């Protein structure tokens, strides 16, 4: 059984992400509405990840609740669904298209381009929220997770989620990326980010230098700044290579101890986490 799990660790990411894209293209070809395509595939992928977290976890300790489930569900509903969905719609309605998108390229090449362009926006926004002191309290909500599991992908303050959506998708809207490519983009993003934040044992080997997979991202959630201030990319590790923020170790696996730097804490309640940046800013002004 252990050998089966070891083999599956190398198959999980390509099977889930690749399978999701194949299913999305098939559903689109049959005329299924884009929102339904995304919801169905996200639901199936989530069920697979939840099951795999129990059967082949990276760390069994991460399967133990830390009084975080309720807040994470609310983050998923508010930041992951409502805020992101509304802003996504507004971006593509309000942003004028320049008509520069290479629509004649093969669809998978167009998808790779969309991911590459959007990921630069993700990377830049991510780095800024880490290095600009008054922005860090917003992003700290995401880093306050005491463990990594599938819902962590959506544990973001609405301001954090909103800014990421805007800065990653406006370039695609300006270029004029077509709906079919955007559906595949959304499918890839939601499945990849769910796996990336999951407690599933996933191994990509040398591909971690290209793909921002789970091992790559776990370093970013370390409690140690010298480890956590690396690996900012969401999709492609290339951006971290280009800007000198890439980190992978051949001597050990990423840390099991994750959370905020310096022993800092975050309230467990969702509303208290929403208030956190505003309270942090008020304290800074007072000081």
Buried (B, 14 or more C-beta within 10 A) or exposed (E): EEEEEEEBBBEBBEEBBEBBBEBBBEBBEEEBEBEEBBEBBBEBBBEBBBEBBEEBBBBEEBEEEEEBEEBBBBBBEBBBEEBBEEBBEBBBEEBEBEEEBEEEEEBEEBBBBBBEBBBBBBBBBBBBBBEEEEBBBBBBBBBBBBBBBBBBBBBBBBBBBBBBBBBBBBBBBBBBBBEBBBBBBBBBBBBBBBBBBBBBBBBBEEBBBBBBBBBBBBBBBBBEEEBBBBBBBBBBBBBBEEEEBBBBEEEEEBBEEBBBBEEEEBBBEBEEBBEBBEEBEEEEEEE
